[in-house]
């Protein structure tokens, strides 16, 4: 990892927990949608 990459990560350091929470919320939403969609079964 380069010095510039580390600097960029440090700029968003305090935002990372919120970013992770948003990703988990997206995953939960996708899992809920998966359970509500009924696809026809192949024969």
MMTF fields as JSON, N, C-alpha, C and O atoms, coordinates in Angstrom:
{
  "mmtfVersion": "1.0.0",
  "mmtfProducer": "UNKNOWN",
  "numBonds": 171,
  "numAtoms": 172,
  "numGroups": 43,
  "numChains": 1,
  "numModels": 1,
  "chainsPerModel": [1],
  "groupsPerChain": [43],
  "chainIdList": ["A"],
  "bondAtomList": [4, 2, 8, 6, 12, 10, 16, 14, 20, 18, 24, 22, 28, 26, 32, 30, 36, 34, 40, 38, 44, 42, 48, 46, 52, 50, 56, 54, 60, 58, 64, 62, 68, 66, 72, 70, 76, 74, 80, 78, 84, 82, 88, 86, 92, 90, 96, 94, 100, 98, 104, 102, 108, 106, 112, 110, 116, 114, 120, 118, 124, 122, 128, 126, 132, 130, 136, 134, 140, 138, 144, 142, 148, 146, 152, 150, 156, 154, 160, 158, 164, 162, 168, 166],
  "bondOrderList": [1, 1, 1, 1, 1, 1, 1, 1, 1, 1, 1, 1, 1, 1, 1, 1, 1, 1, 1, 1, 1, 1, 1, 1, 1, 1, 1, 1, 1, 1, 1, 1, 1, 1, 1, 1, 1, 1, 1, 1, 1, 1],
  "groupList": [{"groupName": "UNK", "atomNameList": ["N", "CA", "C", "O"], "elementList": ["N", "C", "C", "O"], "formalChargeList": [0, 0, 0, 0], "bondAtomList": [1, 0, 2, 1, 3, 2], "bondOrderList": [1, 1, 2], "singleLetterCode": "X", "chemCompType": "L-PEPTIDE LINKING"}],
  "groupTypeList": [0, 0, 0, 0, 0, 0, 0, 0, 0, 0, 0, 0, 0, 0, 0, 0, 0, 0, 0, 0, 0, 0, 0, 0, 0, 0, 0, 0, 0, 0, 0, 0, 0, 0, 0, 0, 0, 0, 0, 0, 0, 0, 0],
  "groupIdList": [1, 2, 3, 4, 5, 6, 7, 8, 9, 10, 11, 12, 13, 14, 15, 16, 17, 18, 19, 20, 21, 22, 23, 24, 25, 26, 27, 28, 29, 30, 31, 32, 33, 34, 35, 36, 37, 38, 39, 40, 41, 42, 43],
  "secStructList": [7, 7, 2, 2, 2, 2, 2, 2, 2, 2, 2, 6, 4, 4, 4, 2, 2, 2, 2, 2, 2, 2, 2, 2, 2, 2, 2, 2, 2, 2, 2, 2, 2, 2, 2, 2, 7, 7, 7, 7, 7, 7, 7],
  "xCoordList": [0.846, 0.0, 0.89, 1.869, 0.536, 1.361, 0.988, -0.054, 1.85, 1.598, 0.31, -0.48, 0.101, -1.108, -2.368, -3.393, -2.309, -3.457, -3.791, -4.961, -2.775, -2.986, -3.611, -4.536, -3.117, -3.665, -5.143, -5.957, -5.481, -6.883, -7.764, -8.877, -7.286, -8.057, -8.236, -9.301, -7.211, -7.315, -8.327, -8.932, -8.517, -9.504, -10.928, -11.771, -11.187, -12.548, -12.639, -13.646, -11.598, -11.519, -12.785, -13.323, -13.251, -14.406, -15.719, -16.732, -15.723, -16.934, -17.089, -18.169, -16.026, -16.04, -17.143, -17.823, -17.361, -18.446, -19.813, -20.6, -20.103, -21.373, -21.434, -22.487, -20.327, -20.289, -20.564, -21.275, -20.008, -20.232, -21.695, -22.302, -22.266, -23.68, -24.564, -25.528, -24.242, -25.026, -24.917, -25.901, -23.739, -23.57, -24.39, -25.028, -24.369, -25.172, -26.66, -27.413, -27.094, -28.5, -28.875, -29.966, -27.988, -28.239, -28.34, -29.214, -27.455, -27.48, -28.783, -29.414, -29.187, -30.45, -31.622, -32.503, -31.637, -32.717, -32.759, -33.831, -31.6, -31.538, -32.029, -32.732, -31.665, -32.126, -33.639, -34.298, -34.199, -35.651, -36.337, -37.35, -35.792, -36.381, -36.298, -37.227, -35.179, -35.009, -36.117, -36.605, -36.513, -37.537, -38.941, -39.863, -39.135, -40.47, -40.684, -41.818, -39.61, -39.729, -39.888, -39.084, -40.944, -41.188, -40.945, -41.696, -39.895, -39.595, -40.233, -40.297, -40.7, -41.262, -40.169, -39.036, -40.527, -39.575, -39.505, -40.528, -38.329, -38.174, -38.795, -38.914, -39.186, -39.838, -38.969, -39.36],
  "yCoordList": [-1.176, 0.0, 1.237, 1.317, 2.189, 3.394, 4.4, 4.29, 5.363, 6.423, 7.17, 7.496, 7.439, 8.152, 7.336, 7.899, 6.033, 5.178, 5.219, 5.277, 5.189, 5.261, 6.597, 6.642, 7.685, 9.012, 9.082, 9.644, 8.506, 8.514, 7.72, 8.146, 6.587, 5.796, 6.543, 6.48, 7.241, 7.99, 9.124, 9.501, 9.67, 10.737, 10.242, 11.005, 8.97, 8.434, 7.531, 6.85, 7.52, 6.6, 6.635, 5.585, 7.818, 7.929, 7.624, 7.4, 7.61, 7.286, 5.786, 5.327, 5.024, 3.598, 2.823, 2.024, 3.011, 2.258, 2.511, 1.578, 3.757, 4.059, 3.405, 2.91, 3.397, 2.769, 1.27, 0.702, 0.634, -0.793, -1.042, -1.984, -0.193, -0.333, -0.231, -0.985, 0.697, 0.842, -0.393, -0.802, -0.992, -2.213, -3.36, -4.114, -3.485, -4.532, -4.293, -5.248, -3.034, -2.725, -3.13, -3.653, -2.894, -3.295, -4.811, -5.33, -5.519, -6.986, -7.501, -8.4, -6.926, -7.353, -7.113, -7.963, -5.955, -5.638, -6.654, -7.125, -6.983, -7.964, -9.327, -10.015, -9.722, -11.012, -11.006, -12.007, -9.89, -9.795, -9.879, -10.563, -9.189, -9.226, -10.625, -11.081, -11.302, -12.661, -13.565, -14.438, -13.359, -14.203, -13.86, -14.649, -12.702, -12.337, -12.595, -12.553, -12.863, -13.089, -14.584, -15.396, -14.929, -16.332, -16.527, -16.028, -17.252, -17.549, -18.89, -19.796, -19.022, -20.307, -21.382, -21.124, -22.567, -23.67, -24.318, -24.453, -24.718, -25.392, -26.79, -27.392, -27.282, -28.597, -29.623, -30.785],
  "zCoordList": [0.0, 0.0, 0.0, 0.743, -0.837, -0.943, 0.143, 0.788, 0.323, 1.306, 0.954, 1.84, -0.319, -0.735, -0.468, -0.085, -0.662, -0.372, 1.113, 1.491, 1.94, 3.387, 3.761, 4.572, 3.18, 3.457, 3.072, 3.805, 1.918, 1.475, 2.438, 2.746, 2.911, 3.876, 5.19, 5.804, 5.616, 6.864, 6.764, 7.768, 5.572, 5.384, 5.669, 6.14, 5.382, 5.574, 6.799, 6.993, 7.623, 8.759, 9.628, 9.982, 9.967, 10.865, 10.165, 10.829, 8.841, 8.086, 7.849, 7.477, 8.062, 7.731, 8.471, 7.828, 9.786, 10.438, 9.799, 9.643, 9.428, 8.775, 7.399, 6.996, 6.683, 5.369, 5.487, 4.657, 6.506, 6.735, 7.075, 6.567, 7.94, 8.289, 7.055, 6.915, 6.163, 4.932, 4.058, 3.442, 3.994, 3.205, 3.787, 3.051, 5.121, 5.76, 5.532, 5.34, 5.55, 5.291, 3.871, 3.643, 2.923, 1.54, 1.437, 0.744, 2.119, 2.101, 2.701, 2.146, 3.843, 4.468, 3.53, 3.403, 2.871, 1.946, 0.797, 0.419, 0.251, -0.844, -0.384, -1.124, 0.833, 1.347, 1.536, 1.255, 2.01, 2.155, 0.794, 0.648, -0.192, -1.525, -2.122, -2.789, -1.878, -2.402, -1.873, -2.591, -0.626, -0.025, -0.508, -0.298, -1.152, -1.598, -3.076, -3.553, -3.812, -5.262, -5.505, -5.046, -6.24, -6.576, -8.069, -8.907, -8.377, -9.759, -10.134, -9.303, -11.365, -11.781, -11.812, -12.219, -11.382, -11.37, -12.741, -13.413, -13.162, -14.45, -14.385, -13.319, -15.563, -15.591, -16.252, -16.363]
}
